[in-house]
Amino acid sequence: MYLNGFFSDWQEKGGVSIFYSEINKSCIRLGIKTAISNPQLLSNTDAISIWDNYEKEPYLRRRCYLKEL
C-alpha cells in the first residue's frame, strides 16, 4: 500500500474512507491476504486507526535519533 493524500479542499469530506473501502473490496475480490503499509507516525492516530479492524502486526519499525555535535 502506498502513500496517498488529498488536496486540502477535498480533506475531511470522506474521501479517505471511500479510498480505503474500494481498496478493501479490490483486495477481497483478488484474494489478497497481506499488505504492507507506508511508514506512519505513531502520533498520527487517524492513520493508525484505519487498521483497527484487521489482524495486524508490526513488520518494520523506523526511528530517528538526534545528537548534538
C-alpha positions as CSV (number, residue, x, y, z in Angstrom):
1,M,0.0,0.0,0.0
2,Y,1.5,3.3,-1.0
3,L,1.3,6.8,0.4
4,N,-1.9,8.7,-0.5
5,G,-3.4,12.0,0.2
6,F,-5.9,14.6,-0.8
7,F,-5.8,18.2,-1.8
8,S,-6.7,20.4,1.1
9,D,-10.1,21.4,-0.3
10,W,-11.0,17.7,-0.5
11,Q,-9.9,16.8,3.0
12,E,-12.4,15.9,5.8
13,K,-15.1,15.1,3.2
14,G,-15.0,11.3,3.4
15,G,-12.5,10.7,0.5
16,V,-10.1,8.6,2.6
17,S,-13.0,6.4,3.7
18,I,-14.1,5.8,0.1
19,F,-10.5,5.2,-1.0
20,Y,-9.8,2.5,1.7
21,S,-13.3,1.0,1.2
22,E,-12.6,0.5,-2.5
23,I,-9.0,-0.8,-1.8
24,N,-10.5,-3.3,0.7
25,K,-13.2,-4.5,-1.8
26,S,-10.5,-5.0,-4.5
27,C,-8.2,-6.9,-2.2
28,I,-11.0,-9.3,-1.1
29,R,-12.1,-9.8,-4.8
30,L,-8.5,-10.6,-5.8
31,G,-7.8,-12.8,-2.8
32,I,-5.1,-10.6,-1.4
33,K,-4.4,-11.6,2.2
34,T,-1.3,-9.5,3.1
35,A,-0.4,-5.8,2.7
36,I,2.5,-3.6,3.9
37,S,1.6,0.0,4.5
38,N,3.8,3.0,4.2
39,P,5.5,4.4,7.3
40,Q,3.2,6.1,9.7
41,L,4.0,8.3,12.7
42,L,2.8,6.8,16.0
43,S,1.3,10.2,16.8
44,N,-0.9,10.1,13.7
45,T,-3.7,8.2,15.3
46,D,-6.1,8.7,12.4
47,A,-3.7,6.8,10.0
48,I,-3.1,4.1,12.5
49,S,-6.8,3.6,13.4
50,I,-7.6,2.6,9.8
51,W,-6.0,-0.8,10.6
52,D,-8.1,-1.4,13.8
53,N,-10.5,-3.8,12.1
54,Y,-7.7,-6.0,10.6
55,E,-5.5,-8.6,12.0
56,K,-2.1,-6.8,12.1
57,E,1.4,-7.0,13.5
58,P,4.4,-4.6,13.2
59,Y,6.6,-5.6,10.3
60,L,9.2,-2.8,10.3
61,R,9.8,0.0,12.8
62,R,11.8,3.1,11.9
63,R,13.2,5.6,14.3
64,C,15.2,8.8,14.1
65,Y,17.6,9.9,16.7
66,L,19.2,13.3,17.1
67,K,22.6,14.0,18.5
68,E,24.1,17.5,19.0
69,L,27.5,17.7,17.5
